[in-house]
Amino acid sequence: MAARLSDPDAEPTGGVIALRAMAVPDLPAVAAIEKQAYPAAQAWSEGIFRDCLRVGYLCQVLEVDADLVGYGILSIAAGEAHLLNVCVAPGRQGRGFGRVLVEHFLDLADRYKAHTVYLEVRPSNTPARALYKSLGFRRIGVRKCYYPALPGEPREDAIQLARDIA
């Protein structure tokens, strides 16, 4: 999943920004943001986030003035990283926080010696696609019918993107 970002080129605004590891006490706030950002059929549950912590994925949160406003999940194995989820609270989108998160995960991937970062994004998520393109991601494929849909609607494809870490 990728954040719904309204302005991929925006500079971060508003208060003191902190990035830190996600912890179990953060899960209700993370799940609440996820539910605000995505329809119920598409949102990750609190249990999915708990499982990501349990298996050791790099789960991070972004705070502004100690208010949790975004998060992301990165999996790293065998020299590859997969950005599984990036989300910014709907009321905080368009302020550059998505860029801060993705750049942070690119730095983490480099620190953990990943050679390439992969992700999927909805074709309909134009702001996120623009952000990823501006950060050097390139299209490598399509996963047909990847994303869950609302009842009665067709599943949406995912555009697969990759970026080499120099």
Secondary structure in CASP SS format (residue, H / E / C, confidence):
PFRMAT SS
TARGET T0000
AUTHOR 0000-0000-0000
METHOD secondary structure of the structure
MODEL  1
M C 1.00
A C 1.00
A C 1.00
R C 1.00
L C 1.00
S C 1.00
D C 1.00
P C 1.00
D C 1.00
A C 1.00
E C 1.00
P C 1.00
T C 1.00
G C 1.00
G C 1.00
V C 1.00
I E 1.00
A E 1.00
L E 1.00
R E 1.00
A E 1.00
M C 1.00
A C 1.00
V H 1.00
P H 1.00
D H 1.00
L H 1.00
P H 1.00
A H 1.00
V H 1.00
A H 1.00
A H 1.00
I H 1.00
E H 1.00
K H 1.00
Q H 1.00
A H 1.00
Y C 1.00
P C 1.00
A C 1.00
A C 1.00
Q C 1.00
A C 1.00
W C 1.00
S C 1.00
E H 1.00
G H 1.00
I H 1.00
F H 1.00
R H 1.00
D H 1.00
C H 1.00
L H 1.00
R H 1.00
V C 1.00
G C 1.00
Y C 1.00
L E 1.00
C E 1.00
Q E 1.00
V E 1.00
L E 1.00
E E 1.00
V E 1.00
D C 1.00
A C 1.00
D E 1.00
L E 1.00
V E 1.00
G E 1.00
Y E 1.00
G E 1.00
I E 1.00
L E 1.00
S E 1.00
I E 1.00
A E 1.00
A C 1.00
G C 1.00
E E 1.00
A E 1.00
H E 1.00
L E 1.00
L E 1.00
N E 1.00
V E 1.00
C E 1.00
V E 1.00
A C 1.00
P H 1.00
G H 1.00
R H 1.00
Q C 1.00
G C 1.00
R C 1.00
G C 1.00
F H 1.00
G H 1.00
R H 1.00
V H 1.00
L H 1.00
V H 1.00
E H 1.00
H H 1.00
F H 1.00
L H 1.00
D H 1.00
L H 1.00
A H 1.00
D H 1.00
R H 1.00
Y C 1.00
K C 1.00
A C 1.00
H C 1.00
T E 1.00
V E 1.00
Y E 1.00
L E 1.00
E E 1.00
V E 1.00
R C 1.00
P C 1.00
S C 1.00
N C 1.00
T H 1.00
P H 1.00
A H 1.00
R H 1.00
A H 1.00
L H 1.00
Y H 1.00
K H 1.00
S H 1.00
L C 1.00
G C 1.00
F C 1.00
R E 1.00
R E 1.00
I E 1.00
G E 1.00
V E 1.00
R E 1.00
K E 1.00
C E 1.00
Y E 1.00
Y E 1.00
P C 1.00
A C 1.00
L C 1.00
P C 1.00
G C 1.00
E C 1.00
P C 1.00
R C 1.00
E E 1.00
D E 1.00
A E 1.00
I E 1.00
Q E 1.00
L E 1.00
A E 1.00
R E 1.00
D E 1.00
I C 1.00
A C 1.00
END
